[in-house]
């Protein structure tokens, strides 16, 4: 059975997984660099949005929640607060924190009634009731 090495199979799978993980961390590093250089400008805030999204996709829920909270606390910063609130609620759900998720979704529904995210927030609130 030439060419059927278990180690070779493991090596290739691990290599592919490491490559994908490396792309995520490289993306995160670039976003941190842009955010640091841009400071509190629009570019810096957009880089923070990207950083929070990348963190949640990478499974770094606690760091993503911290980033989303930082963005939500910046009032009048020309960032879509409704989008930040829905993502914050989803991050709380991923962490298993239903009370804070419910609070984020409720804030979205009450403060942004015309937002395109309101329907999704209501669905999530219904799911949290059950």
Buried (B, 14 or more C-beta within 10 A) or exposed (E): EEEEEEEEEEEEEEEEEEEEEEEBEEBBEBBBEBBEEBEEEEEBBBBBBBBBBBBBEBEBBEBBBBBBBBBBEBEEBEBBBBBBBBBBBBBBBBBEBEEBBBBBBBBBBEEBEEBEBBEBBBEBBEEBEE
